[in-house]
């Protein structure tokens, strides 16, 4: 698409790719030739000090593109206003750095805009300190073009002496006057200082055309783009006719009349032109990103690839997923009239993208493809293709058939004929686990429950992929919500590639994380906004989720907080040591009502739940699961970040409509946010949430994050452990105040305290623990 590179009051019309290449060329530009360059800076009051400073910046930027040396490019400067003033001649400075330092020190003088006098000064004295026309002479005028004298004749005389004149606009230029000052063709010699890098490219492009400067690279070339150059001008417009009083022929008489009234309005006036810029190739021209990746240029020789889901194994978007379990995998594709041709092609594209992402040369997976409508056929037998390229060609050749959606019949057929056992020896068969992935987007027109149960009884592991209105049917087919993969839109289908890859190899994995140590806190919204009926469903969800964990001091500890406007701890991490006791306590959860404050709940968890006094164990991963309808989240982002800074994961489950940006700030990442449309659907997400929690339970632990030492003790890591360095306190975690030293003498004396004072023997510090070594209550 065509884009506008807006340079203040100049717009260059070019596509984004060309603009990137213009930028890349700017980093290569360096004019190395024997040439004298004289800057003529407008220092008048019409320019003002601010625009004068911008013109100095432009002059300095232009110097970066010049090879300033005594035998190559020489630079001088004149500032003009009421009279011209020589700032420094061309033979003053021998290096680029010296010239730039001198430009920086140039002081704004002010005065009227006498551009004609400055041009006559150059005609009379030549280029001060120059090489007397033995080398090309370039005059660069920086002005708004609003001269108070006639500039046409002296400008013509300068150009007649073979001096190349560039006119650079400042502020709101009068472009017609600048075009009259500049050499021909004027489009190549008129620039705008508002964007110094772009103007430097234009300057360089013009000088390489007549070969004054050599080109940066043989691959670079000059291209032209349409430009809109604008200026601000005052326009007289009729405001309307208003009553006025005019004189009358009669003596001492006046008469009412209507008179026109005018006002002046400042408007932008466009001057269409063309801009010439050097364009250089950049790394993305070679299309280095594979598998549909988008190349993003990061300079002259660097780039990165934005990879689609399932890719990113290297910088060029190689497949990053793999199926590392040995299975026979059959895709059962819906080809009925219910999904139409569009849906069939979508599933084909998904299938190809998935297999490209997960299958390598030595993949242990045998793949086959079946398609069904009224009838079932298996055009690609399981294990028929070992080469991914051949498999892709066969998938591409599949044709849409149309017909009735008979998913039940297809499952009966696949259970009986979908897989063939391959004999290793005469009487030994090498049967791999068998996985069937059903791809459908239309409701079955025949019963599926009996057929699906028969398929599962034959040892087939069923996975269903479809849109949300098919959720119930897919759960009926697969036998478990975890094996139903639901996508929200056609675009979202490709995002399910990683989830499918996990499901295929999860058939033998145990549910929950029975062997992982974990401190888990559920924070349940019990406000009036949730309501009693929905609160009971949240309670059921907590009860069901808790059954996935082994509750005891050495494995999983669970605490529960309910909250409305204030938070209430139902039970702490160290309260229950068995699943049965925990489930009984969940049944007693109170409904609070009132308003909702998620921030107060998270602060309460940070200060009064995830603490060593309430059973938190150092060296154990920690997770907070917040169940909410999304209200009262405005002040929760800060305490959530406080928990994350202490190594505690905050997982947010939002039910119903909620502002995504608000809840996302609380979760910290889309990976830790689950948005569910209704409380009835909550049960279908239980396995997903448990799986994410268990992944966190396996993550590495920083023994000193957060600091397990109380009372400002310093945690010092050792090999596989830590120790606390205490100041004024003692104990493994600096939990006890150090006893006072004995007084000098033959026998100890009693420490006498004032009667109104007391000594704190065991202070209750609110030190928080998350990931430190495993620690039981008896310690």
VENBEL-V169528 format. One record per residue. N is the residue number from 1. SS is DSSP state (a for helix, b for strand, c for the rest). OMEGA is omega in radians with two decimals (none if undefined). D_FIRST is the distance of its C-alpha to the first C-alpha in whole Angstrom. Layout:
# VENBEL-V169528
n = {N	N}
ss = {SS	SS}
omega = {OMEGA	OMEGA}
d_first = {D_FIRST	D_FIRST}
This chain:
# VENBEL-V169528
n = {1	2	3	4	5	6	7	8	9	10	11	12	13	14	15	16	17	18	19	20	21	22	23	24	25	26	27	28	29	30	31	32	33	34	35	36	37	38	39	40	41	42	43	44	45	46	47	48	49	50	51	52	53	54	55	56	57	58	59	60	61	62	63	64	65	66	67	68	69	70	71	72	73	74	75	76	77	78	79	80	81	82	83	84	85	86	87	88	89	90	91	92	93	94	95	96	97	98	99	100	101	102	103	104	105	106	107	108	109	110	111	112	113	114	115	116	117	118	119	120	121	122	123	124	125	126	127	128	129	130	131	132	133	134	135	136	137	138	139	140	141	142	143	144	145	146	147	148	149	150	151	152	153	154	155	156	157	158	159	160	161	162	163	164	165	166	167	168	169	170	171	172	173	174	175	176	177	178	179	180	181	182	183	184	185	186	187	188	189	190	191	192	193	194	195	196	197	198	199	200	201	202	203	204	205	206	207	208	209	210	211	212	213	214	215	216	217	218	219	220	221	222	223	224	225	226	227	228	229	230	231	232	233	234	235	236	237	238	239	240	241	242	243	244	245	246	247	248	249	250	251	252	253	254	255	256	257	258	259	260	261	262	263	264	265	266	267	268	269	270	271	272	273	274	275	276	277	278	279	280	281	282	283	284	285	286	287	288	289	290	291	292	293	294	295	296	297	298	299	300	301	302	303	304	305	306	307	308	309	310	311	312	313	314	315	316	317	318	319	320	321	322	323	324	325	326	327	328	329	330	331	332	333	334	335	336	337	338	339	340	341	342	343	344	345	346	347	348	349	350	351	352	353	354	355	356	357	358	359	360	361	362	363	364	365	366	367	368	369	370	371	372	373	374	375	376	377	378	379	380	381	382	383	384	385	386	387	388	389	390	391	392	393	394	395	396	397	398	399	400	401	402	403	404	405	406	407	408	409	410	411	412	413	414	415	416	417	418	419	420	421	422	423	424	425	426	427	428	429	430	431	432	433	434	435	436	437	438	439	440	441	442	443	444	445	446	447	448	449	450	451	452	453	454	455	456	457	458	459	460	461	462	463	464	465	466	467	468	469	470	471	472	473	474	475	476	477	478	479	480	481	482	483	484	485	486	487	488	489	490	491	492	493	494	495	496	497	498	499	500	501	502	503	504	505	506	507	508	509	510	511	512	513	514	515	516	517	518	519	520	521	522	523	524	525	526	527	528	529	530	531	532	533	534	535	536	537	538	539	540	541	542	543	544	545	546	547	548	549	550	551	552	553	554	555	556	557	558	559	560	561	562	563	564	565	566	567	568	569	570	571	572	573	574	575	576	577	578	579	580	581	582	583	584	585	586	587	588	589	590	591	592	593	594	595	596	597	598	599	600	601	602	603	604	605	606	607	608	609	610	611	612	613	614	615	616	617	618	619	620	621	622	623	624	625	626	627	628	629	630	631	632	633	634	635	636	637	638	639	640	641	642	643	644	645	646	647	648	649	650	651	652	653	654	655	656	657	658	659	660	661	662	663	664	665	666	667	668	669	670	671	672	673	674	675	676	677	678	679	680	681	682	683	684	685	686	687	688	689	690	691	692	693	694	695	696	697	698	699	700	701	702	703	704	705	706	707	708	709	710	711	712	713	714	715	716	717	718	719	720	721	722	723	724	725	726	727	728	729	730	731	732	733	734	735	736	737	738	739	740	741	742	743	744	745	746	747	748	749	750	751	752	753	754	755	756	757	758	759	760	761	762	763	764	765	766	767	768	769	770	771	772	773	774	775	776	777	778	779}
ss = {c	b	b	b	b	b	b	c	c	b	b	b	b	b	b	a	a	a	a	a	a	a	a	a	a	a	a	a	c	c	b	c	c	c	b	b	b	b	b	b	b	b	c	c	c	c	c	a	a	a	a	a	a	a	a	a	a	a	a	a	a	a	a	a	c	b	c	b	c	c	c	c	b	b	b	b	b	b	b	b	c	c	c	b	b	b	b	b	c	c	c	c	c	c	c	a	a	a	a	a	a	a	a	a	c	c	c	c	c	c	c	c	c	c	a	a	a	a	a	a	a	a	a	a	a	c	c	c	c	c	c	c	c	c	c	b	b	b	b	b	b	b	b	c	c	c	c	c	c	c	c	a	a	a	a	a	a	a	a	a	c	c	c	b	b	b	b	b	b	c	c	c	c	c	a	a	a	a	a	a	a	c	c	c	c	a	a	a	a	b	b	b	c	c	c	a	a	a	a	a	a	a	a	a	a	a	a	a	a	c	c	c	c	c	c	c	c	c	c	c	b	b	b	b	b	b	b	b	b	b	b	b	b	b	b	b	b	b	b	b	b	b	b	b	b	b	b	c	c	c	c	c	c	b	b	b	b	b	b	b	b	b	b	b	b	b	b	b	b	b	b	b	b	b	b	b	b	b	b	c	c	c	a	a	a	a	c	c	c	c	c	c	c	b	b	b	b	c	c	c	c	c	b	b	b	b	c	c	c	c	b	c	c	c	c	c	c	c	b	c	c	c	c	c	c	c	b	b	b	b	b	b	b	b	c	c	c	c	c	a	a	a	a	a	a	a	a	a	a	a	a	a	a	a	a	a	a	a	c	c	c	c	c	c	c	b	b	b	b	b	b	b	c	c	c	b	b	b	b	b	c	c	c	c	c	c	c	a	a	a	a	a	a	a	a	a	c	c	c	c	c	c	c	c	c	c	a	a	a	a	a	a	a	a	a	a	a	c	c	c	c	c	b	b	b	c	c	b	b	c	c	c	b	b	b	b	b	b	b	c	c	c	c	c	c	c	c	c	a	a	a	a	a	a	a	a	a	c	c	b	b	b	b	b	b	b	b	a	a	a	a	a	a	a	a	a	a	a	c	c	a	a	a	b	b	b	b	c	c	c	a	a	a	a	a	a	a	a	a	a	a	a	a	a	c	c	c	c	c	c	c	c	c	c	c	c	c	b	b	b	b	b	b	b	b	c	c	c	c	c	c	a	a	a	a	a	a	a	a	a	a	a	a	a	a	a	c	c	c	c	b	c	c	c	c	b	b	b	b	b	b	b	b	c	c	c	b	b	b	b	b	c	c	c	c	c	c	c	a	a	a	a	a	a	a	a	c	c	c	c	c	c	c	c	c	c	c	a	a	a	a	a	a	a	a	a	a	a	c	c	b	a	a	a	c	c	c	c	c	c	b	b	b	b	b	b	b	b	c	c	c	c	c	c	c	a	a	a	a	a	a	a	a	a	a	c	c	b	b	b	b	b	b	b	b	c	c	c	c	a	a	a	a	a	a	a	a	c	c	a	a	a	b	b	b	b	c	c	a	a	a	a	a	a	a	a	a	a	a	a	a	a	a	a	a	a	a	c	c	c	c	c	c	c	b	c	c	c	c	c	c	c	c	b	b	b	b	b	c	c	b	b	b	b	b	c	c	c	b	b	c	c	c	c	c	b	b	c	c	c	c	c	c	c	c	c	c	c	c	c	c	c	c	c	c	c	c	c	c	c	c	c	c	c	c	c	c	b	c	c	b	c	c	c	c	c	c	c	c}
omega = {3.10	3.13	3.11	2.99	-3.01	3.11	-3.14	-3.12	3.00	3.13	3.07	-3.12	3.13	3.09	-3.04	-3.13	-3.14	3.13	3.07	-3.13	3.05	3.13	3.12	3.13	-3.13	3.14	-3.12	-2.95	3.06	-3.12	3.13	-3.13	3.03	-3.06	3.06	-3.11	3.13	3.09	3.10	-3.01	3.06	3.13	-3.07	-3.13	3.13	3.06	-3.11	-3.04	-3.11	3.13	3.08	3.10	3.09	3.11	3.06	3.11	3.12	-3.14	3.13	3.13	3.14	3.11	3.12	-3.12	-3.10	3.09	-3.01	3.07	-3.11	-3.10	3.14	-3.12	3.02	-3.08	3.02	-3.10	3.00	3.01	-3.14	2.98	3.06	3.08	3.07	3.13	3.13	3.10	3.01	-3.14	-3.04	-3.09	-3.08	-2.99	-3.03	-3.10	3.13	-3.10	3.12	3.13	-3.10	3.09	-3.13	3.10	-3.12	-3.08	-3.11	-3.05	3.08	-3.04	-3.12	-3.11	3.11	-3.06	-3.13	-3.14	-3.11	3.13	3.12	3.12	3.11	3.08	3.14	3.09	-3.08	-3.01	-3.10	3.10	-3.09	-3.13	-3.11	-3.06	2.99	3.02	3.06	3.06	3.10	3.13	-3.10	3.08	-3.14	-3.12	3.07	-3.04	3.01	3.06	-3.05	-3.11	3.12	3.06	-3.13	-3.09	-3.02	-3.06	3.12	3.10	3.10	-3.12	3.10	-3.12	3.09	3.11	3.13	3.02	3.09	-3.06	2.99	3.07	-3.08	-3.08	3.07	3.02	3.08	-2.94	2.89	-2.99	-3.14	-3.14	3.11	3.08	3.13	3.12	-2.95	3.06	3.12	-0.16	-3.01	-3.12	-3.10	-3.07	3.07	-3.08	3.11	-3.04	-3.11	3.04	-3.00	-3.10	3.12	3.14	3.09	3.08	3.12	3.10	-3.13	-3.13	-3.13	-3.10	3.12	-3.09	3.06	3.07	2.96	3.04	3.10	-3.13	-3.11	-3.05	3.12	-3.13	-3.13	3.13	-3.14	3.09	3.12	3.13	3.07	3.13	2.91	3.07	-3.04	3.02	-3.10	-3.11	3.10	-3.10	3.13	3.13	-3.12	-3.14	-3.12	3.10	-3.10	-3.13	3.05	-3.09	-3.13	3.08	-3.14	3.09	3.10	-3.09	3.12	3.12	3.05	3.11	3.14	3.13	3.05	-3.14	3.06	3.06	-3.11	3.03	3.13	-3.12	3.12	-3.12	3.03	3.07	-3.10	3.05	-3.13	-3.13	3.05	3.11	3.14	-3.08	3.04	-3.14	-3.14	3.11	3.12	-2.91	-3.05	3.13	-3.10	3.14	-3.05	-3.07	-3.09	3.00	3.08	3.11	3.13	-3.11	3.09	-3.12	3.12	-3.14	-3.03	-3.04	-3.14	3.09	3.02	-3.13	2.99	-2.97	3.04	-3.14	3.12	-3.13	-3.11	3.09	2.98	-3.06	-3.09	3.10	2.98	3.12	-3.14	3.12	3.04	3.03	-3.05	3.04	-3.14	-3.12	2.88	-2.98	3.14	3.06	3.14	-3.02	3.03	3.11	-3.06	3.13	-3.12	-3.13	3.14	-3.10	-3.10	3.13	3.12	3.13	3.11	3.13	3.09	3.14	3.11	-3.11	3.13	-3.13	-3.14	-3.08	3.06	-3.08	-2.96	-3.05	3.04	-3.12	-3.08	-3.10	3.14	-3.04	2.98	-3.01	3.00	-3.14	3.02	3.04	-3.04	2.86	3.01	3.11	3.13	3.04	-3.12	-3.10	3.12	-3.14	3.12	3.13	-3.11	-3.11	3.02	-3.14	-3.08	-3.11	3.10	3.12	3.13	3.14	3.14	3.11	-3.14	-3.10	-3.14	-3.10	3.09	-3.07	-3.07	-3.09	-3.11	3.13	-3.12	-3.11	3.14	3.13	-3.14	3.14	3.06	-3.06	-3.10	3.14	-3.09	-2.98	-3.02	-3.07	3.09	3.09	-3.13	-3.14	3.03	2.98	-3.06	-3.07	-3.13	3.11	3.14	-3.10	3.05	3.02	-3.05	-3.10	3.06	3.09	3.14	3.08	-3.11	3.10	3.06	-3.09	-3.13	3.11	3.03	-3.09	-3.12	-2.98	-3.09	3.13	-3.13	3.12	3.10	3.14	3.14	3.10	3.09	3.09	3.13	3.07	-3.01	3.04	-3.14	3.08	-3.14	3.14	-2.92	-3.10	3.10	-3.02	-3.07	-3.14	-3.14	3.08	3.10	3.13	-3.02	-3.13	-3.11	3.14	-3.10	-3.08	3.06	-3.12	-3.04	3.06	-3.01	-3.10	3.10	3.13	-3.09	-3.11	-3.12	3.12	-3.11	-3.14	3.13	-3.13	3.11	3.13	3.11	-3.07	-3.07	-3.10	-3.09	-3.01	-3.11	-3.08	-3.14	3.10	3.14	3.09	-2.99	-3.04	-3.07	3.06	-3.06	2.94	-3.00	3.10	2.99	3.04	-2.99	3.08	-3.13	-3.09	-3.14	3.13	3.09	3.14	-3.05	-3.08	3.13	3.10	3.12	3.09	3.06	3.12	3.09	-3.14	3.13	3.14	-3.11	-3.13	-3.10	-3.12	3.12	-3.02	3.06	-3.01	2.97	-3.02	-3.02	-3.11	-3.07	2.97	-3.13	2.99	-3.12	3.12	2.99	-3.08	2.93	3.02	3.06	-3.09	3.14	3.11	3.10	3.01	-3.07	-3.08	-3.05	-3.10	-3.01	-3.08	3.09	3.13	-3.08	3.13	-3.13	-3.12	3.11	-3.14	3.13	3.13	-3.07	-3.08	3.14	2.99	-2.99	-3.04	3.13	-3.14	-3.06	3.07	-3.14	3.13	3.12	3.14	-3.12	3.06	3.11	3.13	-3.14	-3.01	-2.98	3.13	3.13	-3.12	-3.12	3.12	-3.12	2.98	3.13	-3.04	3.02	3.11	-3.12	3.11	-3.05	-3.12	2.97	3.07	-3.12	3.10	-2.99	3.01	3.05	3.11	3.10	-3.08	-2.95	-3.09	-3.01	-3.05	-3.08	3.09	3.08	3.10	3.08	3.08	3.14	3.12	3.09	3.09	-3.11	3.13	3.06	-3.11	-3.05	3.07	-3.07	3.13	3.11	-3.12	3.10	3.10	-3.02	-3.08	-3.14	-3.11	3.11	3.10	3.11	3.14	3.12	-3.11	3.07	3.13	-3.08	3.10	3.05	-3.13	-3.06	-3.01	-3.08	3.13	3.13	-3.11	-3.06	-3.10	-3.09	-3.09	-3.07	-3.09	3.12	-3.11	3.12	3.14	3.14	3.11	-3.12	3.05	3.13	-3.12	-3.13	-3.06	-3.11	-3.03	2.97	-3.00	-3.13	3.10	-0.07	-3.08	-3.13	-3.07	-3.14	2.97	3.06	3.02	-3.09	3.14	3.13	-3.11	2.98	3.13	3.11	-3.13	3.08	3.01	-3.13	3.05	-2.98	3.10	-3.11	3.13	3.11	-3.07	-3.11	-3.13	3.13	-3.03	-3.09	3.10	-3.11	-3.14	-3.14	-3.13	3.11	3.04	3.12	3.12	-3.10	-3.10	3.13	3.10	3.08	3.08	-3.08	3.13	3.03	-3.05	-3.10	-3.12	3.07	3.14	3.13	-3.06	-3.08	-3.08	-3.07	-3.10	3.13	3.12	-3.04	-3.11	2.99	-3.04	3.10	-2.97	-3.09	-2.93	-3.10	-2.99	-3.08	3.08	none}
d_first = {0	4	6	10	13	15	19	21	22	19	16	14	10	9	6	7	9	11	12	14	15	17	18	20	21	23	25	26	27	31	33	36	38	41	40	41	39	40	38	39	38	39	41	42	42	39	37	39	39	36	34	36	36	32	33	35	32	30	33	34	30	31	34	32	31	34	37	40	43	46	46	42	40	42	41	43	42	43	43	44	44	48	49	47	48	48	46	47	47	45	48	49	46	46	43	40	41	44	41	39	42	43	40	40	44	43	44	43	46	45	46	45	43	45	42	44	47	45	44	48	49	46	48	51	51	48	46	49	49	47	48	49	47	47	44	41	40	37	37	35	35	34	34	33	35	37	40	44	45	44	42	41	44	44	41	42	45	43	40	43	45	41	40	36	35	32	31	29	29	30	30	29	30	31	29	31	34	32	31	35	35	33	34	32	29	29	25	25	28	27	25	25	27	25	23	25	23	21	24	25	23	23	27	27	25	27	30	29	29	32	33	35	33	32	29	28	27	27	24	22	21	21	18	17	14	15	17	18	21	23	27	29	32	35	35	38	38	41	41	44	47	50	54	56	59	61	64	66	69	72	73	72	69	65	63	60	57	53	51	48	46	43	41	38	35	32	29	26	26	23	23	20	21	19	19	20	19	20	18	20	19	19	20	17	17	20	18	21	21	22	23	19	19	16	16	16	18	21	22	23	24	24	21	21	20	19	22	22	25	28	27	27	31	29	26	25	25	28	30	32	34	37	39	43	45	47	46	46	43	42	39	40	37	37	37	38	37	37	33	32	30	27	29	31	28	26	30	30	26	28	31	29	27	31	33	30	30	34	36	37	39	42	41	44	43	44	41	42	40	41	40	42	42	46	46	46	45	44	42	42	45	45	45	44	42	42	39	36	34	37	36	32	33	36	34	31	34	35	35	35	38	38	42	43	42	45	45	48	49	47	48	52	50	49	51	54	52	49	50	53	55	55	59	59	63	65	66	63	59	56	54	51	50	48	45	43	40	40	36	36	35	37	41	44	46	49	51	49	51	54	52	50	53	55	52	52	56	55	54	50	48	45	42	40	36	35	33	35	37	39	40	44	44	42	45	47	46	46	49	47	44	43	42	40	36	34	31	29	26	25	22	25	27	26	27	30	31	32	35	36	36	39	41	41	43	45	48	50	49	51	50	50	51	55	55	53	54	52	53	51	51	50	49	49	48	51	50	51	47	47	51	54	53	49	51	53	51	49	53	53	50	51	54	53	50	53	55	53	54	58	59	62	62	61	58	56	57	55	55	54	53	53	52	51	51	53	54	57	57	59	60	59	58	62	63	63	64	63	61	64	64	61	60	63	62	58	60	62	58	59	56	56	54	53	50	47	47	45	45	49	49	47	49	52	51	51	54	56	55	54	57	59	62	60	60	57	57	56	54	53	49	49	46	46	45	44	44	43	42	39	41	43	40	39	42	41	39	41	44	42	40	44	45	42	43	47	45	45	43	42	40	39	40	39	40	38	36	35	32	31	30	33	35	32	34	37	36	34	32	31	33	36	35	36	35	37	37	41	44	45	42	43	46	43	41	45	44	41	42	45	43	41	44	46	43	44	47	47	45	47	49	49	53	53	50	51	54	57	59	61	62	59	60	58	57	58	56	58	58	57	59	59	61	62	63	65	66	69	68	69	69	66	63	65	66	70	71	73	77	78	80	84	86	88	92	94	93	90	90	88	85	86	83	83	84	81	79	78	76	73	74	70	67	65	61	58	57	54	54	51	51	54	57	58	61	64	65	69	67}
